[in-house]
Amino acid sequence: MATKTTSENKTKATVAKKTTATAATAKSVSTAKATTKPATKTTKKATEVKPVQKKKILFVASEATPFIQTGGLAEVIGSLSKALAANGNVDVRVVLPLYSDIKKEYRDKFSYIGNIYVHLAWRNQYCGIFEYVKDGVTFYFIDNEFYFKRPGCYGYFDDGERFAFFSRSVLEIMPVVNFYPDVMHCHDWQAALAAIYLKTNYCFRPEYQYIRALFTIHNIEYQGWYSLDLLGDLFDIYGSYQYLVEYKNSINLMKGAIECCERFNTVSPKYADEIKNEYFAHGLDPIVRKNHFKLSGILNGIDDEGYNPAKDTHLFANYTPEDFSNKALCKKGLQKLLGLPQKANTPVIAMITRLVSHKGLDLVTTVIEDLLQDDVQVVLLGTGDAHFEGFFSDLARRYPDKFSANIAFNGDLSRKIYSGSDIFLMPSKSEPCGLSQMIACRYGTLPIVRETGGLYDSIKPLENGYTFANYNAHDMLYVIRQAINDYKNKEEWKKLMYRAATTDFSWGRSAKIYEALYLDMLK
Ligand code: GLC
């Protein structure tokens, strides 16, 4: 069942080596704790042994770049952990499932640490542990082929069981890797059970008693709803804890995590406010309001090294905010690639999005034919609901010179689009944070967004983009036309591009806010 590509002997050696290494670390931790003033005075070197005093943070998540990605969550896990490690104030580690789709180039480099059996109700399942260190972050991968050797990450009938096993494994591997975090930072519903188990089944075990739980909601729409019948048999939650996860006669894992964690947050301040309201909360607003004293909002950043038009090798040409001249080559290359007429002065409007209604596609479908009467080109990249895929494919057939539909998930093309377009449209109905509007800014492509969630927090009208307030197709069209008009004034447009491209969306600031939150939780 296991993916023991490494030979058993080699494995044992690694485990043995690991155990000694971790034992040594454990020893130095206790020494550090026991050390009183005289020892710290001794030599300069002694005071330099900083790492052991760092607070230990363990991310629990279902995806992370560069290993596996289905959405923005992965980017945040990959780039926030990297930024925290770079700041150097915390020891940050990440646990992920070992999906078979994890890129082979990385997978081949993982080292096998050992295996244990994880108990979950009447099940007793194999759990292999792999490790990989990247950019100062230690990643652990939970291996079980029955649960994770399948294409993709989600969408299976037994997702509840898969992530219950994963969450339980997170707690069970702590003694094996000898890492009991100060803060266990769980992301979205797939990791909710880790916080729930910590505060229920594990709360009487001394090693786990001081671990605090932070739960981050990347999108409140996906909550993990299950039938109450599954409480003991599938999730292994005792009847006395039913009240924590029970909601509207069902199990709601996100609700359970909100109740159990010491703190929870969302990925922008505005969204933290919005989810107190029924309109945004997908039924959870009473729980959010009840726990509001634990709630905060921290705006995501982007990996500004990874998204850098001066260095990005996917682009047709590189450029900087000081000199946008090569952006014209990116536009030309994109138009050629997508079979659109290579018109330098026709504004290219881009959308890179999941094709689902809350991304504002209802607004787009309502007015797109009006818009296409103007001198514009519209480029769309994304996959999603069949009726949107059909609608946009049909549009592309009818307007071959003006509309390009790319029904795909394609990292290379997305960067060519960010760099080769003039305007980026993101009219979401709700948006916890959104990363695309920030990436677009970085590439000097001006975003048009609806004022909601992280879009509201990151884009300021005429500062680094355009906004509209009401979820209304004609309000959106009005602002698009305003932008098209402004685009004709090349000098003013360039200034706007510069301000957008130089807006600081790096993780530096937000990573510090997370660090402060961790410390606050440990008071
Ligand atoms: C989810 C949200 C998105 C956010 C991302 C990362 O995908 O829908 O708004 O940017 O998570 O936090």
Boltz pocket constraint, residues with backbone or C-beta under 6 A from the ligand:
constraints:
  - pocket:
      binder: B
      contacts: [[A, 71], [A, 72], [A, 73], [A, 76], [A, 218], [A, 219], [A, 267], [A, 300], [A, 431], [A, 432], [A, 433], [A, 434], [A, 435], [A, 454]]
      max_distance: 6.0
